[in-house]
């Protein structure tokens, strides 16, 4: 599957947090998240492995009780089942890949 830029539809997941599903296959899904400064993703977990890269901005992650600030160019991989949350310290854009596919993120 190929997807041309600017063809994905953005939707609001939470206040100040928008997702555009970029592309997906049978085993992975890639999405772009735009997170407004001050917005927060509450503590949660899911069975999906979550791999990401910071395109712009700055996030403060809390992963299983450990705090990590990530900024432009930083990347991460969170195993499934681990509790995590994040807060945008600046307007932020990240790209994340989920495996298996997050059905709730399908267009």
C-alpha positions as CSV (number, residue, x, y, z in Angstrom):
1,X,0.0,0.0,0.0
2,X,1.2,3.5,-0.9
3,X,-0.2,6.7,0.4
4,X,0.6,10.2,-1.0
5,X,1.2,13.0,1.4
6,X,-1.7,15.2,2.5
7,X,-4.2,12.5,1.6
8,X,-4.9,11.2,5.1
9,X,-7.8,12.4,7.1
10,X,-7.0,14.0,10.5
11,X,-9.3,13.3,13.5
12,X,-9.2,14.5,17.1
13,X,-8.4,11.8,19.6
14,X,-8.3,14.0,22.7
15,X,-8.4,17.7,23.3
16,X,-5.4,19.1,21.5
17,X,-4.3,15.7,20.0
18,X,-5.0,14.9,16.4
19,X,-4.1,11.7,14.5
20,X,-3.7,11.2,10.8
21,X,-3.3,7.5,9.9
22,X,-0.7,7.6,7.2
23,X,-0.6,4.0,6.0
24,X,-1.3,0.5,7.4
25,X,-0.9,-3.1,6.4
26,X,-1.7,-6.5,7.9
27,X,0.8,-6.2,10.8
28,X,1.6,-2.5,11.3
29,X,0.0,0.9,11.3
30,X,1.8,4.3,11.0
31,X,0.3,7.5,12.2
32,X,1.2,11.2,12.5
33,X,0.2,12.8,15.8
34,X,0.0,16.6,16.2
35,X,-0.1,17.5,19.9
36,X,-0.7,21.0,21.1
37,X,1.5,22.4,23.8
38,X,0.0,21.7,27.2
39,X,-2.0,18.7,26.0
40,X,-1.7,15.4,27.8
41,X,-2.2,11.7,26.9
42,X,-3.4,10.1,30.1
43,X,-1.8,7.0,31.6
44,X,-2.8,3.9,29.6
45,X,-1.5,0.7,28.2
46,X,-2.3,-1.4,25.1
47,X,-1.1,-4.7,23.7
48,X,0.6,-3.0,20.7
49,X,4.3,-2.4,20.4
50,X,4.7,1.4,19.8
51,X,7.7,2.8,17.9
52,X,8.1,6.5,17.3
53,X,10.2,9.4,16.2
54,X,10.0,13.0,17.2
55,X,9.6,15.2,14.1
56,X,9.3,18.5,16.0
57,X,8.5,19.8,19.5
58,X,9.1,18.3,22.9
59,X,7.3,15.6,24.9
60,X,7.6,14.4,28.4
61,X,6.9,10.7,28.6
62,X,6.2,8.8,31.8
63,X,6.9,5.1,31.0
64,X,6.2,2.7,33.8
65,X,7.1,5.5,36.3
66,X,10.3,6.7,34.6
67,X,10.3,10.2,33.1
68,X,12.0,10.9,29.8
69,X,11.9,14.2,27.8
70,X,12.2,13.6,24.0
71,X,12.9,16.2,21.4
72,X,13.6,16.6,17.6
73,X,15.2,13.4,16.2
74,X,14.7,11.3,19.4
75,X,13.0,7.9,18.9
76,X,11.5,5.2,21.2
77,X,10.0,1.8,21.2
78,X,7.5,0.9,24.0
79,X,6.6,-2.8,24.4
80,X,3.0,-3.7,24.6
81,X,1.4,-3.8,28.0
82,X,3.5,-1.1,29.6
83,X,1.7,1.9,31.2
84,X,2.7,5.2,29.8
85,X,1.6,8.8,29.4
86,X,2.9,12.0,27.7
87,X,2.6,15.7,28.0
88,X,3.5,18.2,25.2
89,X,6.0,20.7,26.5
90,X,5.8,22.4,23.0
91,X,3.6,22.0,20.0
92,X,4.7,18.6,18.8
93,X,4.6,16.3,15.7
94,X,5.5,12.6,16.1
95,X,5.3,9.6,13.8
96,X,4.5,6.3,15.4
97,X,4.2,2.7,14.2
98,X,2.0,0.2,16.1
99,X,2.2,-3.5,15.8
100,X,-0.2,-5.3,15.5
101,X,-2.4,-2.8,13.8
102,X,-4.5,-0.6,16.1
103,X,-8.0,-1.2,14.9
104,X,-9.2,2.0,16.6
105,X,-6.7,4.0,14.5
106,X,-7.9,2.7,11.1
107,X,-9.4,5.4,8.9
